[in-house]
Amino acid sequence: MDATLTYAANVMAWVIGDATVANNGIYQKSGASGSGSWTRLGDLPYSFIKATDAGAGTSNAIVATTSTPIPDADGAALIALNIFETNTASPVTVAFDSGSPLTIKNNAGEDLKAGDLKAGMIVSGYVSGSTFRLINNFGVQFLLATNTGGTNAITATTPTSVPTGDGQAMIVLPISATNTATPVTVSFNGGAPLTIVTTGGDAVGVGGLSEGSIVTGYKSGANFRLISGMLGWSPIIRAANDGERRVLAVADWVGGEGLKPVTTGYIGLSGLVANIADALDVRGPSGTPGAGTGDMVEATYDPQGVAGDVFAGDFKALWDINFVGDGTTNDTSAFSTLELARTGISVDLGGRTYLVTAIPNGNDYYNGAFKVGTEIYRRHRNPRSHPFETPAPTVKFVDPKPRVYRGLNVAQFPLPASGTVVYLWREAPGHGNEDTGTRLLAARTDDMGNTFKLPTGAGNSGSEQTLAFRQADCDIRNFAAGTMNARLGVMAARVNPDNSHQDPVFIYSDDSGVTWSSAVVTAAAATTNFHSRIYPYPASAGGDDTDGFICYFYRSGAIGAMKTTDNGASWTEVADIVLPAGSFGSVSEMSVARIGTQSKWIMGIRTDSGENMAVAVSSDMTTWSAIGDSGLKLGSNPPELLYEDGKIFAVCFSRRDKPIVAEFDNALVIASANPDTVYNASGVGGWSGWLVVTALPFFPTGYIAVEKIRGRYYGLFNCEDYAGSTQSRTGYLMLLSSDPVPTASYPAILKMRPNPNLCFNGAFRLATLGETFTGTTRKTVLDGFTFSRTSNAGGWTITRTAGDKSRYAMRVRRDDADSGTQAMNLAFVLPMEDSMPLRNQQVTLSFRARKAAGFSAANSFLTTQLRQTNHASEQVVTNAAGTFGTGDTAVGTSSSGVTLTENWQTFRLTPAKLDADINQIMVRWLWTPVGTAADDYFDIELVKLEIGADATPFEFGPYHLEKERCGVFTQTFTARSANGEVFVPFIPRMHRAPAVTVSAGSASNITAAGFLLTHNAAADCTVTAIATL
């Protein structure tokens, strides 16, 4: 710079991109033109600086470089620093640009712990004196240890060192052998042995650590303190006869962990005794003989009329009333006999396992297990008031995807003889039916929604999700679903944007959700909305025990049914089987539950004109009683009924704008009733009040689909981030259960991360070079996009026009009266920096488009391709065909594309994975016109290219950031020339040396940083710089 002194005194200049970082800054000229010098006055006004840790230092003494000097003042710039390797000690320092080491502190001003900085992490902070203060804190570390051996003196390793402070890391330790002595120690990474103690601080006893178990704890002084103790052993106590005496004996021990106690015997005054004569008599002396009251009614206490099997009125256990409970003898008949006499009570299984043909549900059976075939289904430990109560009700997110709307109806299909469940849900732009083309998607899970797994078989596209149904001109909503033998069935309404209906459609899968088919079902009136489940329709109700099924719909304020006796091959409508009455002016969403195996059904109904739930009862599923008032406040929320534990339960939402329980914003609630009482009263009264099952984080919508899976209940439903019918919201799949809450899932966390659009300016908000373009060679049109016709033909116009869901769209038009048939090629080319991270990745392209009436492509087909090249150098696409000049190949097939209509549609394309060695990719749209043009064009908007097999909604980022991104490739601005040469910088620095045109003078020495403007006078000069690829 000192070599260029031909500037007047006090002229200001910026130095940018100098190889010597310290030279970059703001300077002032002193002295007359041709003499003097330049003086550095200050730093460049950059508030954000990127620093690079390339591994030149160590894990605990980081050396980093920047392209912009770091200001001297504290906190003058936010510095982003990548972490090359995980730190192994404390404190950690960083030296920027060969400067003095700065001690890295967390936001609270504390030194970092070993392992706080992970390889690949990016942290941000400010220089503060002799420290580099981060803007974030680090919590307790979570370490998964590997047991390397030992029974009573365990050795183990962890991925990073264990912090020295107490309680700074939670450590998970697998146990490879049951301990045979006490105390037990563990040594991590060759360190000092730590004594393993219980949560109460006691040494672990012999057998307290069982082989195959996993314990969790933390360092506490010289101890490794567990966060949970071992489950204790409970005695099985039985009565025994000793002549006239009755004594108690400990026969066995159940329910514990670790070594099982071996001590048994009789209960004496001072503990267990071996001799029955020393046992305590619990019978006591006999009372005075009397006549008795004679109140043992045979119909109640001996319903089978069999001597010796009378049920005690207050019995709680089974071993004295003809039950075996050895897991081998079949106890089915004993449970049937019990439930004929008593239902709706809590029954203690005594810690035993009972072999049955099907799990009984007429009572609340607890503290034991049922065995069906070879599978064992363990019951809850204590009595419960509802099926979700024990050990505790939980709600979790299922495959959360921000900015994706999953709303309204859902379904669960437990697959027979497997642990797999198929979930099905509606995915759409929003809650309402204002947009067409919504989808029903299905996914398979074998861990209750923690992860989805790929289906196998024909039709698998490699996605974790399968498209069950989509119709471009309507919304698929308000459906009923159920398992129909080996078939998964869905009966759905088809709703047009104007809220009119097409005939319903029956959607089904005969291969466990891998592929799906559909058939239209003719209804008496198209406006037919389905709800809840497809239920078995047995012969006792007029159906068929194998192929009979029925579902219910609401229409014009009344309820009807669709029934089949051939497993869905044909359906018959039964209209107006439940009618509004009294204060209930209309009835709509409903749910049905059967009372055990009896021919008795109860229907709970949402009403639009009454506060309470309406109830009807039936003995054949098609003839229903007049509706009764349950007395149970519903608040226009949809109920879901189920029969379990000998009771009828109603599960429902309490919502912000439709509260049932006022003290909760959004919640799941449950109420119960004696089913016989409700049935005999034709639905009038009989219900308990609502109990809150759990609060909800968001606004629930649709209904809750409840299924019994592996002996436990699960409820799948949707929550929206806020209520209403507008678009641009997120709808989450949620699962209610009594399972323990799982730990955070790394894949789920990754899915929660924002998915950026690789096609910047996909909403065409930037039009740096203008809004209308014509020409005969390939040229940049709207920022980031280029266009040409094959053979560099003319006769085309690109314009920015009004969009549909966005403010702007791009119109690609063959000029009216043009008769050329050269192909029309629109392209978006990614730089190597954005392309190479996509190697071997699955990407998805989405956009909205429509055609004009004169669009001349064959079959209105717009070819849409993703193209790639492995050429070593970055390429600028200049050829008329719009392809890479070297190494160009199509990703997947070159014949991919979409069929346009005159209505706006959303398109999603997921081609094959990109090659493992690609260096650059592009998106290309083209069509070959025919005939003479007249309105021969298409419009396109909301273009998005993203990583993954699913298209997420388009996101409008901050305008200033998008403008800065576009400025790397296209700039136009006014510069001031002088009599001589003036250096004109590009701000921001451009991606490559651009093509530059100036309105006055000439441009030379063009680089990505700027150019020399030469002129013979001072004047305003319009500069246009294009670096588009």
Steps between C-alpha positions, in 0.01 A plus 500: 500500500790732573595461134180680400529857633315681220215600730426829668545550872236355736368248246371188683562142377430142608748214476319167458634151442869578553708186556645666809192506721624796708511722189124482452322806636389860438770750389532879443730672248726770631693742278432634154437277198816314403657529845429427864386163637203297615414471870294214644221651709301198608355156439257410229143536626433126508292391799541132425833321434555139401803333662644168381653231723684281251674293767820703513484510879393232746165399642561718809705780339315592184665701221258672262522738206264763360480683168407821680703638791329476836428847646701607803193611695326247721176366353542689172429193286326166540744222405382159374757223561488141382642232733754270333532247783334432835673660799647263757593734786414830665555791451502536119660792313473641149742724313366693201739599218815425704375723781522438872311196630155582641345276765164369377220559752136403483224762519511488879875575497607148601778287353384225268500138611675223311276390217290821487640586155413220257669444165288653222325743737474872413507745792467877508635760738669834565849606604480626857837605639718188517206267449282379215151509652250262330136598464380159619538276805564126520284274713565170667677260264352163407761221460438144382764280659637173362548226762845350436486234771485422868239363738564680830766739366358621172708681238336717237577759235309807386520691166643805680653536842272511802485858637675539835216690665220319680178454303638651179429191288225238496662165418320191367682177598407152369552214749669195346507274809296477822708616795598238758638730770454842652604776461531518121726753329523643150797668337440718196780545245763361740418751771464447872237240598164642607278306744158431349230609745121515486306823470483502878881471529518133610743256342337271244431160654602159369304433182382860488649546151343242268668374186344666194359794694588863429552751782527877490686721746743782558831569675458615861829532681657154513168334410303419187147573622214330318188705425262212566512205734425135434138388529434321827357149534144449625399184687222270381306424819265203527280366775571156653305274741650380829208311650253764617761771451544710186849630433671693217801381303743674261493264199704699245632842400396703191546831324859583597836544329839356581535179700169353608468426877504128576358522851148362548306383804212582731435842650566507873505775759871576437516430124517188284507165680553149362261314734126550437435463871697824558292696248253768602131394501311761298159331536431598858239339725163401353202725562170423666291266280197668342225446247655728230313736269466282191592782258724298260286538187569213259444710185779736608756277674450169317384594149602164350322296768812294569568407860835612631572780256316786671681835451581699811329835474817698570760272342812662359710195405438186296697209640218372721222499233606239242775700328843344445728777367800284414535619140431147374145408609238683294298733727267637230186331635574619852518864386182458295321367808633788709382764252153349482474572873703818549621778263639847550706417811876488566645147523846419636672233284738425786816533294412194293478434125168368364475312171190618306380494139434879508568765762181555708385861535198477728698608809810697592753216530829611654824368658556209264501397138297326230651255257344463154675233296867562569468874561486636856314827568593651836237702680533817702613461861219684677127553448419772247211737439544504119710316237765775468560552872779257594788540528425852371332656194745647250472691173782507247562641153504248216749586222474877561542715189485877544301693243326183380125492565372163616147567607153359566448125473752224574499121527699216657513151348667238724627229262395149609763272654768770502618795703456735203237774482406700190416867563289693248441874498385793285773738386385826347574872467263571787204402715233608253418369154604821324782323315470185291736211463536407867654160570435201719839368606585175675809392692603185687651492849603218730581721801176698532602801297854554624625415150345419163633210295496442126227270369611213282346374181364640178436871491765597756666818378763494772308746717406438861151617404261351245242699306169331576278734301504837327253663263602826337160672500379443857587471866500155662365548851252369756572130474434181698763225510550151634665163454279270291651152537838539321377814322561857616186699412416871484164653404556868418306807396617694195443872548524761224643850564146645498404252778289284268571126509582229252392141574704335780800283421601170662880482528663173595824304519528122480877484559535661844519855374766458229266580211151651500195484272169685494142472375226762490194418715164634384314688773138617505634854539857604435529712816600207720757546778646194671644480848691273738536131414388220270350253749445122483139427396429150640231252399319561830433855376401394149849509349767235457744374763789491250435761230247729665598863572319828554591869525293807578458838335316824573303695243240777524492484880440123523715184517503212251715195431686318222514122548662208319484122536767425238802673658449826312440366148158669513333740740136568591378829644259516796382861534361695798555239770560764770295819483523828693251542782410740778772750581734321261411672173761315295738210553838448336825332603448171681677199651369151579606242762376144553432372852735202516371223270135585556272622221490840663655815350522856634553808278638829636417799280622856459217749454526846352210640699540343845769518766477136610589176323200330339481120534307234307497121553445207263480121491576466126720803408245639249188550713571754772300644785396862518791704627527566872683769695803346666538795738868500402616840377660470158531861388475407129809280521504157326487199742671162459343203685671178611406204718763376747519380860124432484431872458413733214743790458469825305829664397479859380685826448453806714603782271584864537187619319283201605596440865373205701742546790540874542829498690687347205571674171516181292470153652392140452219394734323173575172398667359157588162334553344166579412379148190309609367810676552712189350236271194430713427874531529549120790736550354728767750579777726250672839664438766608747655843464801570281853416615798677344725239340771746398548858390587556132769731356293610199143526372354150430296445186299221337448206733715258698534156339530250787628144446594218735847383395687219673260525793541876550307802374642762263324812371623670180383856431602837356596828659533834320731777611193727516130476421325613184462414133783699346804347334871527588456319831658186638291196590672235712427132544472420872474167683333447839603191696606381844850414372801668663608814319790418263823694508569758232540342156794631300323425167193685625713798602657506155155503343410803715783701344395751234536366145645785289399564140795441267320699227539850636250752359252213456218749567644742238510788746826623346500642147835676495527514119136589434162328469484430124760318288537404134798397289665240279767357732498355852468780749431560865137592554362526854782461752653150500310378191618491138308437178554431129347313210675219318719631213489840675171578335304809593127534533479474879422727791558448872300724735443532871126491557253468787508167681235291672635404845790742461517863398695415186522224240712458187329474160691308231339587166545428131409825330162511326521421127839329541504173304842374604515158665834540673486375860451753783757449780483654849778413745625562852867401552651447846862590574743228602490620862128420519515189279782292647340458848211327319710204387312171541206696643128476427356839403145615425389770258165670553328786321158629399409548136216541254470525122322740267230377264747511209783307666614282210715232666386148414241387759574824692811324636776721642825305515663561838849365563777502753836482321849438639866501400818370661722738304786624719444871431190710552308553176301794375210376290508698175373252241154546355380160622552600863725207597852468639762518233709214645390182681128581486260220602140490624432399861282191470313541172502782246129446431374617839255786513150622584172537314365854523139616513356849487458488880790557735638172638778406738753253361757292687775300329742272681751361250759232570787580735776721366822323403772468763753702294290789370650850508212707367124466439226698328121503463366517144148553363435467127233439240494480121228723356301422189288703258461875506508654845193656661514525879768230494643533850510364853533673840716369784539607866640385837790295366675302775784246485581334833674202654278203585228284349215727614400844380451750781298823464667796334659741745535872435829597658598856599505713185832666579675164532355378171608823336853456631506140372386609154760777504774238490386420144328816369557867580397830350587833660628852433870581539676836470778521240791743499748641254715190503461165676270421794480163673135394533440222759224238483308488826448222575795331333373310196517125452744530209638769270179629338416636159493879551336770294524873582303794363802730492870431456639146495553212744830310540686279748168334591508264801241367741594788734459786252644671188673812374268760346686723254348824370601850399264682734311471824152363431236262630541162337250210505678169567351158420693193616383142427666191648206262458598146415 
